[in-house]
Amino acid sequence: MSNLRLINETSGSSVASISVNDIFTSDFDIYKVVINNLDIAIANYMRLRFVNSSGSVISASNYDYAFLSMTANTTFTEGRSTNNVFISINESQGSGTADGTGLVFYVFNPFSSSSYTFVLNQSSTFTGTYNRNTKGIAVLKQTASMTGINMFSASGNIDDITIRTYGLRVDS
């Protein structure tokens, strides 16, 4: 029996941002979020923010993140930011057609009001002539209960996206 439990599936098209609310509860401490069919209009980074229990998107300067971009045709690059208003979660090739982007991230302790929310992410994108893979880590430095996520592109609309959220059950 799988320890993953599908909690929610949300799709969107031609949107500036997409929110998935009421997915984090006290039932799980670890969540797996899988993004499929990701297509954005302009090549750029997808960004992630959390939604608190009041339904408000957290846009305060409380996000820290770091990533390694591993591009097949050039040297690897690192990026990082502290006290930001979002998490840069992956780089996507924009073209208005399906780009072959896959994105998976794990969220740790989002519902806990006594600890920070942590993220591990990885993605792969085909940019037309080469592959670009990204691995990253992030933290929301707030001790408040988070119940959802908000995703948006650094520029341009999200042409198509499917978000599946799973709870990771730990049996003793």
N, C-alpha and C positions, 0 to 999 in steps of 0.2 A: 504494500500500500504506500502510495506517495505521501510525503510529508508536505507537499505543496497543495494549498487549497485556493482555487480560483475565487476571488472576492468580487472582481468587477472587470468588465470590458467596456471601454469607451472609445468611440471613433469620432473623428471630426474631419471636415474638409473646408478649405477656403476660410480659415479663421486666423486672427492675429495671435490668439493664445487659446489654450484649452486647459480647463480645470477639471480635476476628478476629486470630488468631495466625499467625505464619510467613508473612506477606505481603511483608515488606520483606527484601530480600537484596542482595548485592553486584551483582546483575544490572542494577539501575536506580538512578539517583540521584534521580529525580523520579517521584512516584506521583500518580495522580488517583483520588480516592475519590468515588463518586456514591451518594447516599442517595435511595432511592425508597420510596414507600408508608409514609412516616413518619407515625405517629399516636401521640400520647401522651395519657394520660388527663387530665392537668391542664395548662392553658396555662402554659408555662414555657420555660426555656432548655435546649437539648441541650448536653451537656458532653462533652469529649473528653480522654482521657488516652492515653499511649503504654504499650506493653508491651515490656519489655526482653528480651534474648536468653535470660534465665533463665525467662521466662514470667511475671514479676512486673509488675503494674500500677504505673506510676510515680505515686505520690501525694505525693511530696515537694513542697515549696513552690518549685518551679523553673520554673513556667509564667508567662509574661507574655503578655497579649493586649490588643488594642484593636479596637473595631468601630464601625461607623456603622450605625444603625438608621434606615431610610428608610420611614416610614409614610405612606400616602397621605392620611390624614385629619388629620394634625397635623405639627408641625415635626420635623425630623430630630433625632436624639439621638446622642451619642457615649458610649461606655463603654470603660473600660480597667481593667486590674488588673495588678499586678506581684507576684511571689513568691506566686502562687496554687497550689492543688493540682489545678487542671484548667484547660482552655481552654473558655470559653463560646463555642460554635460557631454557634448560631442561636437565634432565638426561634420557638416553635411555638404554634399555637392548639390547645389540648386540648379534645376534645369526645367522644372515644370513637368517632368516625367519621373516615374519611379526610379530611384537612384541606387537601390540595393543597400540602403542603410539599415543596419540592425543595431539596436541599443538595449542593453540590459543594465539595470542598477539595483542594488540592494540598499534598503533603508533600515537602519537600526534604531530602535527605541523612539519612534516618532510620537507615540501616544503618551510616553512618560513625561510628567511635568517636573521631574526631579533630575533629568539628565539631558545632555545635548543630543541632537539628532545627527547621526552620521550616515554617509553615503559612500558606497564603492560602486564605480561604474566602468563599463567597457563598451566599446562600439566598433563597428567596422563599416566602412563606406567605400564603394567603388566610384571613383571620380571621373570616369570616362576613359582614362588611360592607365590608371594605377589604383592600388588599394591604399587607404588611409585607416589606420587602427588607432584607437585612443583608449587609454586606461587612466582612471582618475580616482581621487579621494576628495571628500568634502565634509564640512561640518556646518550645522546651523547652531550658532552659539546663543541659544535661548533655552531656558528651562520652562517651556510651556508645552501644552498638549497640542500636537499637530494631527490633523485628521485627513489631510488631502495634499494634492500636489497641483502646481500650475506650471505649464510649459509654454515657452514662446521662442520664436526665432529672433536672433540678434537684429535681423532686418528682413522685411518681407513677410508675407503670410505663410502659414503652414497650409500647403495645398491638400495634404492627405496625411492622416495619422491614425493608428490603432494602438491603444494603451491597455495592456492586461496587467492587473495587479493580483499577486498571489500572497497569501500568508504562509509563512514557513513554520510548521508545527514541529516542536521538539518533544519527542516522546521520552519518558524516563524509564 
